[in-house]
Amino acid sequence: MTDTRGVCASSATHLASDVPYVRGRADAHKAASALAEQLRALDLEEVFPGLMADVTVNGDGVVQLGHVRPVGARFLATLIVAGLTTELMQDTGLQASPDLPCRSPSMP
């Protein structure tokens, strides 16, 4: 899925007969659909207007977020930090303090 630098291979614009593209594209489509469903549930669909499934020249499925608005990038960063914090707290047995403020980026 990645090149020697760890970067995703380019999109498949010219298909090769010996590469199984369908499975990768199907996996990417399922993942993109699941993400889109969650974004719709949070009324954040317009923050990621370029969300789509794709496949690389190697047949690996990828989900493209497209151009992400700044608020979307901040939102993703907040979700990642919250998820990592929750995981760390579970791993160490810590409890969340009700005195800690919970912030989220302002949405449009």
C-alpha positions as CSV (number, residue, x, y, z in Angstrom):
1,M,0.0,0.0,0.0
2,T,2.9,2.4,0.6
3,D,6.0,3.2,-1.3
4,T,9.5,3.1,0.1
5,R,8.9,6.5,1.9
6,G,5.8,5.2,3.6
7,V,3.4,7.2,1.4
8,C,0.3,5.8,-0.2
9,A,0.8,4.6,-3.8
10,S,-0.8,6.8,-6.5
11,S,-4.4,6.4,-7.5
12,A,-5.2,3.7,-10.2
13,T,-6.0,5.6,-13.4
14,H,-4.7,3.0,-15.8
15,L,-5.7,-0.5,-14.7
16,A,-3.6,-3.6,-15.1
17,S,-5.2,-6.9,-15.7
18,D,-3.1,-8.7,-13.1
19,V,-4.0,-6.5,-10.1
20,P,-7.2,-7.3,-8.1
21,Y,-8.7,-3.8,-7.8
22,V,-12.2,-4.8,-6.9
23,R,-11.5,-6.0,-3.3
24,G,-9.5,-2.9,-2.4
25,R,-12.1,-0.6,-3.9
26,A,-14.9,-2.5,-2.0
27,D,-13.0,-2.2,1.3
28,A,-12.4,1.5,0.7
29,H,-16.1,2.0,-0.2
30,K,-17.3,0.3,3.0
31,A,-14.9,2.4,5.1
32,A,-15.8,5.6,3.4
33,S,-19.5,4.9,3.7
34,A,-19.1,4.1,7.5
35,L,-17.2,7.4,8.0
36,A,-19.8,9.3,5.9
37,E,-22.6,7.9,8.0
38,Q,-21.0,9.0,11.2
39,L,-20.3,12.5,9.8
40,R,-24.0,12.8,8.7
41,A,-25.1,11.7,12.2
42,L,-22.9,14.5,13.7
43,D,-24.1,17.0,11.0
44,L,-20.5,17.3,9.8
45,E,-20.9,16.0,6.2
46,E,-20.1,19.4,4.7
47,V,-16.7,19.6,6.6
48,F,-15.3,16.8,4.4
49,P,-16.8,17.4,1.0
50,G,-14.2,15.4,-0.9
51,L,-14.7,12.1,1.1
52,M,-14.5,9.2,-1.3
53,A,-13.3,5.7,-1.9
54,D,-10.4,5.0,-4.3
55,V,-7.9,2.3,-5.1
56,T,-4.2,2.5,-5.7
57,V,-2.2,1.2,-8.6
58,N,-1.3,-1.8,-6.4
59,G,-5.0,-2.6,-5.8
60,D,-5.1,-1.3,-2.2
61,G,-8.2,0.5,-1.1
62,V,-7.8,4.0,0.3
63,V,-10.3,6.5,1.7
64,Q,-9.6,10.1,0.4
65,L,-10.7,12.9,2.7
66,G,-10.1,15.4,-0.1
67,H,-9.6,19.0,0.7
68,V,-10.4,19.4,4.4
69,R,-11.5,22.7,5.8
70,P,-9.5,24.0,8.8
71,V,-12.3,23.3,11.2
72,G,-12.4,19.7,9.9
73,A,-8.6,19.3,10.6
74,R,-9.1,20.8,14.1
75,F,-12.0,18.4,14.7
76,L,-10.0,15.4,13.6
77,A,-7.1,16.5,15.8
78,T,-9.5,16.8,18.8
79,L,-11.0,13.3,18.1
80,I,-7.5,11.7,17.9
81,V,-6.4,13.3,21.1
82,A,-9.6,12.4,22.9
83,G,-9.3,8.8,21.6
84,L,-5.7,8.5,22.7
85,T,-6.5,10.0,26.1
86,T,-9.3,7.6,26.6
87,E,-7.2,4.7,25.6
88,L,-4.4,5.8,27.9
89,M,-6.8,6.2,30.8
90,Q,-8.3,2.8,30.3
91,D,-4.8,1.2,30.1
92,T,-3.7,2.9,33.3
93,G,-7.0,2.5,35.2
94,L,-7.5,6.3,35.6
95,Q,-10.9,7.9,35.9
96,A,-11.9,11.1,34.1
97,S,-12.3,14.0,36.5
98,P,-15.7,15.9,36.2
99,D,-13.8,19.1,37.0
100,L,-11.8,18.9,33.7
101,P,-13.3,21.1,31.0
102,C,-14.2,19.3,27.7
103,R,-13.5,21.4,24.7
104,S,-14.3,20.9,21.1
105,P,-13.5,23.1,18.1
106,S,-16.2,25.5,17.1
107,M,-18.1,24.1,14.1
108,P,-19.6,26.3,11.3
